[in-house]
């Protein structure tokens, strides 16, 4: 049971593009920042492009860039663009139907999962890529000033 890190990687990639203030970046450069393989970044960029969050050009040149200002990209959009599975899932095997908990647990959990996902998306919608980049820039300035 591994955690899905596509959202974190997508925010990282978008933050790099925002940090570059319109300057494009190649998948190789983005992969170096994320510390992963460029193929993984290219797959992620396809999802971000389909969601109209980035524009990408193949071959030599500018590579990928944000399709709009970081202030106009909320994190719920990013989450929906790269979520390949639901963040909450039921076990593959059905519970024991002879057990009173097993008979009802799926319905009870579905209600909890739906509510939690709604709350997550609501919170992410309040946050923009710009707030993430501001935090990165502040931390970078702090580390430059004090180290």
N, C-alpha and C positions, 0 to 999 in steps of 0.2 A: 504494500500500500504506500506508494510514493506520492508526495505532494506535487501538484501541478504548479510549475513555476512560470508558465507562459505569460501570465499577467505581469509579474514582476519584471520579466525580461522585456516585455513590450513597453512598459513604462520606462525602463532603463534606456531602450533604444530611442523612444520618442524624446526623452530628456536630453540625450546626446544631440539629437537633431535640433532641438530647441536651443540648446546651449551654443550650438554653432551658428545661431541666428540667421538661418536661411541658407547657410552654406551646406551643400549636399555632403553626404557621407556614403562610402562604399560599404557593402556587407562585410568586407574584410575588416575595415576600420571599426565598424559597429561590433563585430564579433570579438575583436581585441578588447574593446571596452567591457563587454559583458563576460569575456573570458570563456567563449564557447566557439563552436565550429561555424564558419560562415554559412554553411548549408542550413543550419538551424535558424539563423537570422534571416536568410532569404525566404524561408517558409513563413516565418513570423511576419515579414514585410508584405507577403502576399495577402495575409489576413488583414493587416492594417491598411493596405491599399484597397482591398474590397470594401472596407468600412469607410473609405474616403478620408482616412487620417493622414496618409502619406501619399506622395507621388514618387514613383520609382522609374528610373531609366536604366535599361540594361547596357552593358558594355562600358567602355572607358568614358569618363565624364563625371558629372555631378553625383550620380548614384541616387540616393533617396533624400527627400526633404519633406518637411511637414506640409500638409495641404492647406493649413490655416494656422492662425496665430495660436500659441500655447494657451492663451486666456480663453480661447474658444473650443478647447478640447477638454471635455470632462472625463474623469477616470472611469465613469460608468460606461462610456462609449468604448473605451479601451478594453475594459473587462468583457463586454459583449462581443467585441471584435475577435478576441483570442480565446474565449472560453470554449474549449473543445468538448468538455463534459460538464455536467452539473457539479457545483462545488460540494454538494451533499448527495450521497447515493445510498441506495439500499444494498445490502449484501445480495449477491447473485442467487444464493440458495434461499428458497422460501423458508420462513420459520415453521416450527412445529405447530401444525393446526390443532393438535390435541391440547396444547398449552393455552390457557386463557390469555396470557400476554401475547403469545405467538399469533393468536387469532386476530388481534386488534392493533398490534404495534405498527404495522405499515401505514395504516390510515392516520394514526396519531403522529407518526414521524413525518408523513407527507405535509401535514398541517404546519408542523414546526419548521420544516425545510422551506416551505413556501414563504412563511413569515420571515425567516432569517435571510433568505435570498432577497426579498423585497427590502429589508432594512439595509442590507449590504449595498445594494444598488442605489438606494436613496442616499446613503452616506457618500458613496463614490461620486454621485452626480453633483454633490456640493463642492467637490474638489476638482481643481483644474491641473493640467500639466504645468501651467505657469507657477502654481504654488510649489510643486515638486522642484522645478528648476530654481526657483528663488531659494529654496532650502539648500539645494546643492551649492549654489553660488555663495550663500552665506557661510556654509560649512567650509567651503574651499578657501574663502577669504580668511576665515578664522584660522584655519590650519596654516595658511601662508604667513599670517601676521604673527602667530605664536609658536612656530616651530622653526 
